[in-house]
Amino acid sequence: MTYYPMTDSFKSSALRKTLLKGLVTTVAAFGLVACGGGETASTTANGDTSKYELPNDRGIGSKTAPIVLVEYASVTCPHCSNWTKSVYPELKEKYIDTGKVRYVFRPFPTPPIAFADAGHMIAMCAGDDKFMSNIKYQFDRQTQILGMAQQGKGRDAYLNIAKNSGLDEEAFEACLVNEDIRAEYDEYIQGGVDLGINSTPSFLINGEFTKRSPSGAPLYTLESMEEIFLPLLGEELPEAESEGENSAEETTE
């Protein structure tokens, strides 16, 4: 999904405090455009961080993993939701759970911005132990959440998200106007802009903003990511791919 940088007025304190009111506005008013469980996140705030992570990054997997995969994504982006459902489970099983990859999620909002902001901030307020599961919860139910929002029930939808992570209504409302959370959130956004990120999902692999695999494939499949992962791990790429390509070339000659 294409990202539209925030204006100064959007980042103003006064407008932030209208976020609660904005959650009852329909999705159509924000111009939604097409996108181009039970896990505990750990932060690096205590100084135990790799050189590829920010102090407050939230991630899962070994902090000494040889590969750090950072995803910039938005909970309102359909492509991000699809990646989380179709690619992430196998990535986690093969690389995160085995200590080969550490995965970090950094929020980068896409339209409808008010709902993306609310979703990301609620996940941050939920705490490190519930951050990743909250993000996954939103991706798994993205269609339903935005459907409620389109019916003018955005506040109810996001209150339900908050309650799922143990936040009551008072904590939910306090979260959305929490200046410390908002400042941290804005830092993630500005950091992404500074890196040149303009669509989601986007990935950093060991600190490098990487759009495509060596073969030119976008990083939307595990196979394309493995083209980068395996050499970094000292492993060889599967032989079957090159053999298949050679056979195809011979057939066409």
N, C-alpha and C positions, 0 to 999 in steps of 0.2 A: 504494500500500500504506500502511496506517495505521502510524504510528510510535508505539512505546511508549517513553517516556523511561526512561533508565537509572536504577536506584536507586543510592544511595551504595554499597551493598555490591557492586554489579556493577562499579563504577569502582575498587574497592579494589585495591591492589597485589597482595594475596594471591590474589584471584580472577583477576586478569589472568594470573598465572603458571600457572593451571590451564587456560589456553586450549588448549594443546597436547593435554592430556588430553581436553578437551571436544570436540575434533575427531573423536573416535571415537564420540561419542554420536549416536544416530539423529536425523534431522530431526524425527521425530514428537515427540520429547521437547521440542522448542523451539516447537511450535505454529505451523507455517507457515500463514499465512492468505493469502487472495486479495489481489492488488494492486488498489487503486482505480485498422586494420591498417597497422601500419607507420607510425604517426604519432608524432611526437616532441613531447612536451609541453615547454613552457617555464615556468619559475617566474618569480615577480616578486621573488625574494629579494634581488636586487642593487639594488633601489630603482627599477628601471624598471617602474613599475606604473601602471595607470590608477586613477582614484579609485574605481572599482567593484570592485577586487580586493584581496584580503588579501595580506600580504607573501609567504606561501608557497604561494599558489594555483598550481595546475598547469593550464595551458590550451594551446590551439592557436589559431593565427590571429594576425593583426597586432595588436601591442600598441597601435597607434594607430587601430584600427577604431572607427567611430562607435557601434557597438553592442557591449556586453559581455553575453553570455548566460551566466548561471551556472545550472548544473543541480545540484540536490541529489538524489542517487539512491543506490540500494543495489544491489550486485551480486547480492543474493538476491531482488530484486523482479521478478516476471514482467512487470509493466507497463513497468518501466525497460528491461528486455531488449527488449521489443517496440518501444519508442520508438527504441532504439539501432539496431535492425535495419531498421525501416520508415521512420523520419523522418530520422535523423541523416545517412545517406549523401547525400540531396538537399540537406539543410541545409549540409553541408560543401562540396558542389560549387558551390552557388549563392551562398553567403554567406561561408563561412569562407575558402575558397580564393581568393576574389576580394577579400579584405581588408575586407569590409563588417561582418563579425561576428567577434568573438573569443569562443571557447567555453571555459568553465572548468567542470571537474568537481569537485564537493565531495561527499565521502562522507557518507552519512546512513543508518546501518544499520537494517534491518528484519529481522524473524524469518526464519529462525533466526539469532539475533544472533551466536552464536559463529562461524558460518561467514561472515557478513557482515564481522565484525571481521577475521577472518583474511584474507579476500579483499582488503579495502581496505588493510590494513597491508602485505601482500605487494606490492601495486602501489606503495605508497609506498616500500618498501625497494628495489624494482627500479631506482629512479632515474628522473630526469626524462625521459630519452630513451626509457624503456620504460613509463612510467606509463600513458599513454593506450592503448597497444596491449595492455597487460595487462588493463586494465578491459574493453576490447572483447573480448578473448579470453574473459574470464569470462562476459560477456553472451552471446556466441555459443554457449557450451557450458554455459549455466546448467542446463538440464535434466539433462545428463549428470553435471555436478558434484554437484548436489543428489541425483541418483539414487544415485551412489556413496556419498554421505554417509548416505542412508537405509539403505543396506546395511551401515553400520558402517565404511565405508572413507573417512571424511571426511579423515583425515590424509593418506592416499595421494592423494586428489583435490587437496588444496591443496599438497602437496609437488610434484605435477606442474605446478601453476600456477606455483609458484616456479621450478622448473627451466626452464620455458618462457621465463622472463625472465632466465635465467642465474644464478639463485641455487642453490647446492648445498644439501644437507641441513643442514649446519651453519649456513649463513647463514639458511636458512628458520627453523630453531628459534630462532636469535638474534633474528630479526626479530620474532617473535610475542611476545617479552618485552622488546623494546627500549623503554625508558621514554621516550626522546625522541620516537620515532615515536608512541607511545601518547598522549603529552601533546599533540602536534600534532593527532592524530586526535580526541581529546576536545574540543579547541578548535573543530574543525569542527562537531562534534555540538552543542555548547553554543551555538554561533553560530546554527545552524539552529533550535534550540529557542527562542532569544531572538527570532528573526524570526517565530515563530509557525508554522513549518513542521511539519506533522503527517502528511504523506503524501508518497509518492514516485511518479513524479518531480515535483518542484516547481522553479519557475524564477524567477530574478531577471533582469529586463531593465533594464540601466543602473541597477542598485541597487534597483529596485522589485520587491517580491514580487508577482508577477502570476499570478493563478489563471486568468483568462479573457481572451479577446480582446474588443474593443469590441462585437462582435456577440453575446457571451455564450458562445462556444464554449470548452471547455477547451483548454489549450495542448498537445494531444496530436497535432496535425497541423501540417505546415508551413504550410498555408493559414491556420490560426488565428494562428500566429506572425507571418505576413506582414501581418496586419491591424495589427500593432504595428510591425513592422520598416519597412514601406514609408513611412509618414509620417515616421519618424525619419530615413530616408534621403532625404527630399524627393521620394519617388516616389508616384505615384498608385496606388490599389487598382485591380485589373482591373475594367473596365466590365461585363464579361460577367455578373458576379454580380448586380449591381443590375438589369440588363436582364432576366435570367431571373426575378428576383423580381417585377418589374413584370408580366411576361407571365403569371405564375402568378396574380397578383392579378386581372388583367383577365379571365382565364378563369373564375374562381370567382364573378365578379359577375353 
